[in-house]
Amino acid sequence: MRQLGRGVPALAGVVMAATAAVGCQWPDGTRYVDHVFAAEQVRVTTDITYDTVVDSQGQQITLELDVYAPPAGDTVTERPAVIWGFGGGWVAGDKDQLSTYARDSARRGYVGVAIEYRTSPSGGNVIDLAGAAYDDTLASVRFLKDHAAEHGIDPDAIVIAGYSAGAINALDTAIWPGERGPATSPVAGAVGIAGFSFGQSDPGEPPILQFHGADDPLVPEATGRATCEEARAAGNHCTFFSYPGEDHFVAFTQLSSIAERTADWIFEQVLWPLGYRA
């Protein structure tokens, strides 16, 4: 049985066992739900090379990621991980964009990871650009699985998340496998902020969580909601949150709300089924 670790009262096991996982109000201080570490306690390791690829100009480049981890004294040594991918239409952006989200994940006891992926400043075919970024996102998951012990990660509990183009990468990582390799998704769940998937949902895919601004002019809410509805129609789990009056920048204007709801959802829909308990 996996343990939640620091900050969970002994009563928590009784409370959780007596209630359904979905929609639970977890006891205050529940690891992976609440902040159990201060921001200054988070350990950050930057610019770790995870792959070498050829960019849109035919140049060989290295792709890097940053790891945000709980403090060295943390008693839990095998932790779920949340990978965060930036937005920018596959033409711009960098891994610092969602560093606040990655740090927030670490404060809750996860290993937070901020990744970069291939972008093309000169643009190009959207499917080609999205495909390259999808391949890079998959490579970041493989790297973390291969180096799980080094970074204190549970390789079976990796969630992929992102904003805008990064959200599409994340949702594609859950949904596109089987159509565009690999055969099955390598992640335990996916979170998309202002995104959608190019894939077609099939039964047995990981659960997904989506956030959207109701007044998003770049990626209309209906486009994101369609991905969620298709996932449900295939028999998979999807939770969708809409923010009235918010536009495409909902990831930043609603950061606290999204971070909290993401942590709750991961605990309920990903960690609980994997056997994480107090």
URRAZI-V239583 format. One record per residue. N is the residue number from 1. RES is the residue in one letter. PSI is psi in whole degrees, -180 to 180 (none if undefined). OMEGA is omega in whole degrees, -180 to 180 (999 if undefined). Layout:
BEGIN
n=(N/N)
res=(RES/RES)
psi=(PSI/PSI)
omega=(OMEGA/OMEGA)
END
This chain:
BEGIN
n=(1/2/3/4/5/6/7/8/9/10/11/12/13/14/15/16/17/18/19/20/21/22/23/24/25/26/27/28/29/30/31/32/33/34/35/36/37/38/39/40/41/42/43/44/45/46/47/48/49/50/51/52/53/54/55/56/57/58/59/60/61/62/63/64/65/66/67/68/69/70/71/72/73/74/75/76/77/78/79/80/81/82/83/84/85/86/87/88/89/90/91/92/93/94/95/96/97/98/99/100/101/102/103/104/105/106/107/108/109/110/111/112/113/114/115/116/117/118/119/120/121/122/123/124/125/126/127/128/129/130/131/132/133/134/135/136/137/138/139/140/141/142/143/144/145/146/147/148/149/150/151/152/153/154/155/156/157/158/159/160/161/162/163/164/165/166/167/168/169/170/171/172/173/174/175/176/177/178/179/180/181/182/183/184/185/186/187/188/189/190/191/192/193/194/195/196/197/198/199/200/201/202/203/204/205/206/207/208/209/210/211/212/213/214/215/216/217/218/219/220/221/222/223/224/225/226/227/228/229/230/231/232/233/234/235/236/237/238/239/240/241/242/243/244/245/246/247/248/249/250/251/252/253/254/255/256/257/258/259/260/261/262/263/264/265/266/267/268/269/270/271/272/273/274/275/276/277/278)
res=(M/R/Q/L/G/R/G/V/P/A/L/A/G/V/V/M/A/A/T/A/A/V/G/C/Q/W/P/D/G/T/R/Y/V/D/H/V/F/A/A/E/Q/V/R/V/T/T/D/I/T/Y/D/T/V/V/D/S/Q/G/Q/Q/I/T/L/E/L/D/V/Y/A/P/P/A/G/D/T/V/T/E/R/P/A/V/I/W/G/F/G/G/G/W/V/A/G/D/K/D/Q/L/S/T/Y/A/R/D/S/A/R/R/G/Y/V/G/V/A/I/E/Y/R/T/S/P/S/G/G/N/V/I/D/L/A/G/A/A/Y/D/D/T/L/A/S/V/R/F/L/K/D/H/A/A/E/H/G/I/D/P/D/A/I/V/I/A/G/Y/S/A/G/A/I/N/A/L/D/T/A/I/W/P/G/E/R/G/P/A/T/S/P/V/A/G/A/V/G/I/A/G/F/S/F/G/Q/S/D/P/G/E/P/P/I/L/Q/F/H/G/A/D/D/P/L/V/P/E/A/T/G/R/A/T/C/E/E/A/R/A/A/G/N/H/C/T/F/F/S/Y/P/G/E/D/H/F/V/A/F/T/Q/L/S/S/I/A/E/R/T/A/D/W/I/F/E/Q/V/L/W/P/L/G/Y/R/A)
psi=(126/148/145/-34/-150/142/6/119/153/-31/-19/-40/-40/-45/-46/-39/-26/-2/156/149/-40/128/13/149/102/152/147/137/10/122/146/-9/-51/165/120/-3/151/156/-39/-11/-16/132/129/126/118/160/49/121/127/-14/160/127/175/128/-175/-16/6/12/141/129/159/145/138/161/158/138/127/114/154/167/160/-29/3/131/-18/127/-7/104/151/156/146/120/130/127/133/168/165/17/20/13/-14/176/163/173/-13/-19/-40/27/-33/-38/-43/-42/-39/-42/-45/-37/-26/-2/-5/174/117/140/129/123/156/162/170/133/161/98/-26/2/-157/-172/126/-43/-39/-44/-46/-36/-42/-42/-36/-46/-39/-40/-43/-40/-36/-37/-45/-43/-46/-35/-43/-28/29/-45/-39/-36/9/42/141/111/-16/-2/51/124/136/135/160/172/135/-118/-37/-31/-40/-43/-45/-49/-37/-36/-28/-33/-36/-32/143/-28/-48/115/158/-174/-37/159/140/-1/160/-12/165/144/126/131/114/48/-173/-179/144/-15/170/123/140/157/147/9/161/156/150/152/134/143/143/143/130/-24/33/117/-16/-47/95/145/-38/-33/-45/-43/-33/-38/-43/-45/-38/-38/-45/-40/-29/-1/12/163/137/132/134/126/127/138/104/138/-5/151/-152/-18/24/-27/-27/-37/-24/32/-49/-45/-45/-42/-42/-45/-35/-46/-45/-47/-44/-43/-44/-46/-18/-55/-44/-50/-26/-5/12/126/165/none)
omega=(178/-179/178/178/-170/167/-178/-180/180/180/-174/-179/179/-179/-177/-178/-176/-177/176/-178/-173/176/-177/168/-174/179/177/180/179/178/-178/174/-177/172/178/176/176/-178/-177/179/-176/177/-177/174/-173/169/175/180/179/178/173/-174/175/-177/-176/178/179/-179/177/-179/173/177/-174/175/176/-180/176/-172/172/-176/-176/-179/180/-177/176/-175/176/-169/169/179/174/179/-179/179/-175/175/-180/175/-178/177/-178/178/178/-172/177/-173/-178/-180/179/177/-180/178/177/178/-180/179/179/177/175/160/177/-177/175/-174/166/177/-177/171/-180/-179/-180/179/-178/178/-174/-179/178/180/179/180/179/179/175/178/179/179/176/-180/179/177/178/-179/-178/175/-179/-178/-176/-178/-179/-176/176/-175/168/-175/179/-175/178/178/179/-177/178/-179/176/177/177/175/177/176/-177/-179/175/-179/176/-167/-174/178/-174/174/174/-170/-2/-177/180/-178/-180/-175/-179/179/-179/-179/179/176/180/-179/178/178/173/-176/176/-175/175/179/174/179/-179/176/179/178/-180/175/-179/169/-176/-179/-179/-179/-177/174/-176/-179/-179/179/177/-179/180/177/180/-179/179/177/180/180/178/179/-180/179/170/173/-177/176/176/179/-180/177/-179/-179/-174/-177/-179/180/-177/180/-179/-174/-177/179/-178/180/-180/-179/177/-180/177/-176/180/180/-176/-169/-178/-173/179/177/178/176/176/-180/176/999)
END
